[in-house]
């Protein structure tokens, strides 16, 4: 065999390996993109709601509700998932998260504290359907979709 034939064969093998490598990278990125897209879509799906039982003005009755996402922040700041218009509510007051198949409520070092069924929340605590969260003058009833 001549040197030219050997070099041509090595170039063809190198090109085939390069194309295979690029194809493998494309396949891994595509698979990761699809997994991320489905995870994002799942995360945006409504998982339940928080129903206002008593508003900041003291009015009672389930007139308003907020969708509950896997990561839901509550407070006065407009950056929260649920913005609460109550002067007794902190800017970043509480957080409701879904972890390990359970829903958790945690106080975010708020000034006036967070209540769960009239008990102060001092550390993250599991919440379930029917529980009542107290933030400032607002009472929110938890209604979860399982």
C-alpha positions, 0 to 999 in steps of 0.5 A, a space after each residue: 500500500 502506498 502512503 497516499 492510500 494510508 493517509 486517505 484511509 486515516 482521514 476517512 476514519 478521522 472524519 467518521 469518528 468526528 461525525 460520530 462524536 458530533 452526533 453523540 453530542 447532538 443526541 445528548 443535548 437533544 435528550 437533555 433539552 427534552 427532559 428539561 422541557 418536560 420538567 419545566 412544563 410539569 413545574 408550571 402545572 397547577 398543584 392546588 390552590 390557597 383560598 383566602 378565608 379572611 382578607 387584610 380588611 377582615 372580610 371573610 368568605 372564599 372570594 379569591 384564590 391563588 394557584 399553588 406551584 411547586 415553589 410558591 413564595 408569599 409576601 408583600 414584595 411584587 417578586 413573590 409568586 403570591 403578593 399579599 396586600 397586608 401591612 402585617 405581612 413581610 416583604 418575603 414572608 413565607 414559602 410553600 414548596 413541594 419536596 419528596 411528594 409532600 408540601 412544606 410551609 416555612 417562615 422566611 424570618 418574617 416580622 410577625 411570624 407565620 401560623 399553621 392551624 393557629 400554631 407558629 411555624 418555627 421550622 419547615 412543616 408539612 401541610 395538607 388539604 384543609 390546613 389554614 395558613 395565617 400570614 398577618 391578618 390574612 387566612 389562607 386555606 390549603 386545597 391540594 390536588 393529589 
